[in-house]
Amino acid sequence: MEIIVGTIILKENKILMVKEAKKECHGKWSFPAGHLEQNETIFAGAERETYEETGCKVKLKKAFPVLLHTTRK
């Protein structure tokens, strides 16, 4: 199972977002996110991905799950 973690960072009524560089979504805006690494907690993974994509060190206060299950044929 693939687990994606990310953050929504709000500071001074502004939301931190990143501009995608990947070919399939180049130029689109997104929240900092990425794949959870093996043996990594969801909080640690989200904090790491945020730092890797933005250079901002964050400490998460809350978490909420978003679940999506798709069937590919």
C-alpha positions, 0 to 999 in steps of 0.5 A: 500500500502506498501512503502519501503524507503532506501538510497544509501550513497556515501562517499570517493568513497565508497558505504555503504551497509548492509549484510542481516540477514533475512532468505529469503535473508541471507548473501546477500548485500543490501542498507539500507532500510525498511518499511515506518512507518505511518505518517512518511515522506519519508526522515525521514523514509529513515534516520531512516532506515539507522540509525537502520541498520548501526548506521550512522546518515545521512541527505538526500540531494536528493530523487528519486522514484522507483516504482514497481507494481506487481500482485500476484496470 
